[in-house]
Amino acid sequence: MIIMIIARQKRKENIAEYILYMWQLEDLFRAYNFQMDKINREIVSEYKVSAGEKVEIGNWYAELIESMRAEKVLEQGHLQILDSLVDDLNDFHFRMIESPFHSDYQELYQDAVHNISDFRLKMKIREKIADMEVCLTVLYGYMLMKMKKRPVSDDTIEAIETIRRMIALLASKHKAFEEGSIEL
């Protein structure tokens, strides 16, 4: 239950963090080869929640795994709902760029745009992949590298930081837009 509450809260508070969190769950399921008994035994059982909440979390994980099977994203890719959120965020990103009211975001985008292009080239990503997918992939990759304690050059960290700042502001503005407190 607490895990689902965290996911719901992330979805409301910060769309980018929610997407990254869900990508992490997808990779966790892949690492466990989608074996729910092992996931329940080694992951869910360790959560500091009631037995009933553990059952709910296990059921939610099982539903996510079933969705991954149905959508054929067992080896790679993301759930359609997450791809749709990335697309929505990308649309919002372009609306922010074109808006006369959000020069703060436009400045951060200008700071990051060359780094986005550079990462797209380094990662050999097809040109048609949306900027937001590139940005989120970069942030996710950086998070994984930090978790694995892999070295990252200062130049790369600086480039990632321009993207992180842009995404943080975009997520904040997205939340404000959904709440009706800003206009485009």
C-alpha positions as a Markdown table, in Angstrom:
| # | Residue | x | y | z |
|---|---|---|---|---|
| 1 | Met | 0.0 | 0.0 | 0.0 |
| 2 | Ile | 2.7 | 2.5 | 1.0 |
| 3 | Ile | 4.5 | 1.8 | -2.3 |
| 4 | Met | 1.4 | 2.4 | -4.3 |
| 5 | Ile | 0.8 | 5.6 | -2.3 |
| 6 | Ile | 4.3 | 6.7 | -3.0 |
| 7 | Ala | 3.7 | 6.1 | -6.7 |
| 8 | Arg | 0.4 | 8.0 | -6.7 |
| 9 | Gln | 2.0 | 10.9 | -4.8 |
| 10 | Lys | 4.9 | 11.0 | -7.2 |
| 11 | Arg | 2.4 | 11.1 | -10.1 |
| 12 | Lys | 0.6 | 14.1 | -8.5 |
| 13 | Glu | 3.7 | 15.9 | -7.3 |
| 14 | Asn | 6.3 | 15.3 | -10.0 |
| 15 | Ile | 5.5 | 13.6 | -13.3 |
| 16 | Ala | 9.2 | 13.1 | -14.2 |
| 17 | Glu | 10.0 | 11.4 | -10.8 |
| 18 | Tyr | 6.9 | 9.2 | -11.3 |
| 19 | Ile | 8.1 | 8.1 | -14.7 |
| 20 | Leu | 11.6 | 7.3 | -13.5 |
| 21 | Tyr | 10.2 | 5.4 | -10.5 |
| 22 | Met | 8.0 | 3.3 | -12.7 |
| 23 | Trp | 10.9 | 2.6 | -15.1 |
| 24 | Gln | 12.9 | 1.4 | -12.1 |
| 25 | Leu | 10.1 | -1.0 | -11.2 |
| 26 | Glu | 10.0 | -2.3 | -14.7 |
| 27 | Asp | 13.8 | -3.0 | -14.5 |
| 28 | Leu | 13.3 | -4.5 | -11.0 |
| 29 | Phe | 10.8 | -7.0 | -12.4 |
| 30 | Arg | 13.1 | -7.8 | -15.3 |
| 31 | Ala | 16.0 | -8.4 | -12.9 |
| 32 | Tyr | 13.8 | -10.9 | -11.0 |
| 33 | Asn | 12.8 | -12.5 | -14.3 |
| 34 | Phe | 9.1 | -11.6 | -13.5 |
| 35 | Gln | 9.0 | -14.3 | -10.8 |
| 36 | Met | 6.4 | -13.0 | -8.3 |
| 37 | Asp | 7.3 | -15.6 | -5.7 |
| 38 | Lys | 10.9 | -14.4 | -5.6 |
| 39 | Ile | 9.8 | -10.7 | -5.7 |
| 40 | Asn | 7.4 | -11.3 | -2.8 |
| 41 | Arg | 10.0 | -13.2 | -0.8 |
| 42 | Glu | 13.0 | -10.9 | -1.4 |
| 43 | Ile | 11.4 | -7.5 | -2.0 |
| 44 | Val | 7.8 | -7.2 | -0.7 |
| 45 | Ser | 8.5 | -9.1 | 2.5 |
| 46 | Glu | 11.1 | -6.6 | 3.4 |
| 47 | Tyr | 8.8 | -3.6 | 3.4 |
| 48 | Lys | 7.9 | -2.3 | 6.8 |
| 49 | Val | 4.2 | -2.4 | 6.3 |
| 50 | Ser | 1.3 | -4.6 | 7.5 |
| 51 | Ala | 0.8 | -8.1 | 6.1 |
| 52 | Gly | -2.4 | -6.8 | 4.3 |
| 53 | Glu | -0.4 | -4.0 | 2.7 |
| 54 | Lys | 2.2 | -6.4 | 1.5 |
| 55 | Val | -0.5 | -8.4 | -0.2 |
| 56 | Glu | -1.7 | -5.2 | -1.9 |
| 57 | Ile | 1.8 | -4.3 | -3.0 |
| 58 | Gly | 2.3 | -7.8 | -4.3 |
| 59 | Asn | -1.0 | -7.7 | -6.2 |
| 60 | Trp | -0.1 | -4.3 | -7.7 |
| 61 | Tyr | 3.3 | -5.6 | -8.8 |
| 62 | Ala | 1.6 | -8.7 | -10.3 |
| 63 | Glu | -0.7 | -6.4 | -12.2 |
| 64 | Leu | 2.2 | -4.4 | -13.5 |
| 65 | Ile | 4.0 | -7.6 | -14.6 |
| 66 | Glu | 0.9 | -8.8 | -16.3 |
| 67 | Ser | 0.6 | -5.5 | -18.2 |
| 68 | Met | 4.2 | -5.8 | -19.2 |
| 69 | Arg | 3.5 | -9.3 | -20.6 |
| 70 | Ala | 0.4 | -8.2 | -22.4 |
| 71 | Glu | 2.2 | -5.2 | -23.9 |
| 72 | Lys | 5.3 | -7.4 | -24.8 |
| 73 | Val | 7.8 | -5.2 | -23.0 |
| 74 | Leu | 9.4 | -8.0 | -21.0 |
| 75 | Glu | 12.9 | -7.5 | -22.4 |
| 76 | Gln | 12.9 | -3.8 | -23.2 |
| 77 | Gly | 10.6 | -0.8 | -23.6 |
| 78 | His | 8.1 | 0.6 | -21.3 |
| 79 | Leu | 4.4 | 0.2 | -20.4 |
| 80 | Gln | 2.2 | 2.1 | -22.8 |
| 81 | Ile | 0.8 | 4.3 | -20.0 |
| 82 | Leu | 4.4 | 5.4 | -19.3 |
| 83 | Asp | 5.1 | 6.1 | -22.9 |
| 84 | Ser | 1.9 | 8.1 | -23.1 |
| 85 | Leu | 3.0 | 10.2 | -20.1 |
| 86 | Val | 6.4 | 10.8 | -21.7 |
| 87 | Asp | 4.6 | 11.9 | -24.9 |
| 88 | Asp | 2.3 | 14.2 | -22.8 |
| 89 | Leu | 5.3 | 15.7 | -21.1 |
| 90 | Asn | 7.0 | 16.2 | -24.4 |
| 91 | Asp | 3.9 | 18.0 | -25.7 |
| 92 | Phe | 3.8 | 20.2 | -22.6 |
| 93 | His | 7.6 | 20.9 | -23.1 |
| 94 | Phe | 6.9 | 22.2 | -26.6 |
| 95 | Arg | 4.0 | 24.3 | -25.4 |
| 96 | Met | 6.2 | 25.8 | -22.8 |
| 97 | Ile | 8.9 | 26.6 | -25.4 |
| 98 | Glu | 6.3 | 28.4 | -27.5 |
| 99 | Ser | 4.6 | 30.2 | -24.7 |
| 100 | Pro | 5.1 | 33.9 | -24.1 |
| 101 | Phe | 4.8 | 33.4 | -20.3 |
| 102 | His | 7.6 | 31.0 | -19.5 |
| 103 | Ser | 10.9 | 32.5 | -20.4 |
| 104 | Asp | 12.5 | 30.9 | -17.3 |
| 105 | Tyr | 11.8 | 27.5 | -18.8 |
| 106 | Gln | 12.9 | 28.6 | -22.3 |
| 107 | Glu | 16.3 | 29.7 | -20.8 |
| 108 | Leu | 16.8 | 26.4 | -19.1 |
| 109 | Tyr | 15.9 | 24.6 | -22.4 |
| 110 | Gln | 18.5 | 26.7 | -24.2 |
| 111 | Asp | 21.1 | 25.7 | -21.6 |
| 112 | Ala | 20.2 | 22.0 | -22.1 |
| 113 | Val | 19.4 | 21.7 | -25.8 |
| 114 | His | 23.0 | 21.1 | -27.0 |
| 115 | Asn | 23.5 | 18.5 | -24.2 |
| 116 | Ile | 20.2 | 16.8 | -25.3 |
| 117 | Ser | 21.6 | 16.6 | -28.8 |
| 118 | Asp | 24.9 | 15.3 | -27.6 |
| 119 | Phe | 23.4 | 12.6 | -25.5 |
| 120 | Arg | 21.1 | 11.6 | -28.4 |
| 121 | Leu | 24.2 | 11.1 | -30.5 |
| 122 | Lys | 26.2 | 9.3 | -27.8 |
| 123 | Met | 23.4 | 6.9 | -27.1 |
| 124 | Lys | 22.8 | 6.4 | -30.8 |
| 125 | Ile | 19.2 | 7.3 | -30.3 |
| 126 | Arg | 17.0 | 7.7 | -33.4 |
| 127 | Glu | 16.3 | 11.4 | -34.1 |
| 128 | Lys | 12.5 | 10.9 | -34.0 |
| 129 | Ile | 12.7 | 10.0 | -30.3 |
| 130 | Ala | 11.2 | 12.9 | -28.3 |
| 131 | Asp | 13.4 | 15.2 | -26.3 |
| 132 | Met | 11.7 | 14.2 | -23.1 |
| 133 | Glu | 12.5 | 10.6 | -23.6 |
| 134 | Val | 16.1 | 11.4 | -24.2 |
| 135 | Cys | 16.2 | 13.6 | -21.1 |
| 136 | Leu | 14.5 | 11.0 | -18.9 |
| 137 | Thr | 16.7 | 8.2 | -20.3 |
| 138 | Val | 19.8 | 10.3 | -19.4 |
| 139 | Leu | 18.5 | 11.0 | -15.9 |
| 140 | Tyr | 17.6 | 7.3 | -15.4 |
| 141 | Gly | 21.0 | 6.2 | -16.7 |
| 142 | Tyr | 22.8 | 8.6 | -14.4 |
| 143 | Met | 20.7 | 7.4 | -11.4 |
| 144 | Leu | 21.7 | 3.8 | -12.2 |
| 145 | Met | 25.4 | 4.8 | -12.6 |
| 146 | Lys | 25.3 | 6.5 | -9.1 |
| 147 | Met | 23.6 | 3.4 | -7.6 |
| 148 | Lys | 26.3 | 1.2 | -9.1 |
| 149 | Lys | 29.0 | 3.7 | -7.9 |
| 150 | Arg | 30.3 | 4.0 | -11.5 |
| 151 | Pro | 32.5 | 7.0 | -12.2 |
| 152 | Val | 31.0 | 9.9 | -14.2 |
| 153 | Ser | 33.2 | 12.7 | -15.6 |
| 154 | Asp | 32.7 | 16.2 | -14.4 |
| 155 | Asp | 31.8 | 17.3 | -17.9 |
| 156 | Thr | 29.1 | 14.7 | -18.1 |
| 157 | Ile | 27.7 | 15.6 | -14.7 |
| 158 | Glu | 27.6 | 19.3 | -15.7 |
| 159 | Ala | 25.7 | 18.3 | -18.9 |
| 160 | Ile | 23.3 | 16.1 | -17.0 |
| 161 | Glu | 22.7 | 19.0 | -14.5 |
| 162 | Thr | 21.5 | 21.3 | -17.3 |
| 163 | Ile | 18.9 | 18.6 | -18.2 |
| 164 | Arg | 18.0 | 17.9 | -14.6 |
| 165 | Arg | 17.3 | 21.6 | -13.9 |
| 166 | Met | 15.2 | 21.8 | -17.0 |
| 167 | Ile | 13.2 | 18.7 | -16.2 |
| 168 | Ala | 12.7 | 19.8 | -12.6 |
| 169 | Leu | 11.2 | 23.1 | -13.7 |
| 170 | Leu | 9.1 | 21.4 | -16.4 |
| 171 | Ala | 7.7 | 19.0 | -13.8 |
| 172 | Ser | 6.9 | 21.8 | -11.4 |
| 173 | Lys | 5.2 | 23.8 | -14.1 |
| 174 | His | 3.3 | 20.7 | -15.3 |
| 175 | Lys | 2.0 | 20.2 | -11.7 |
| 176 | Ala | 1.0 | 23.9 | -11.6 |
| 177 | Phe | -0.7 | 23.6 | -15.0 |
| 178 | Glu | -2.7 | 20.5 | -13.9 |
| 179 | Glu | -3.8 | 22.4 | -10.8 |
| 180 | Gly | -4.9 | 25.3 | -12.9 |
| 181 | Ser | -2.5 | 27.8 | -11.3 |
| 182 | Ile | -0.6 | 28.7 | -14.5 |
| 183 | Glu | -1.5 | 29.3 | -18.1 |
| 184 | Leu | 0.4 | 28.4 | -21.2 |
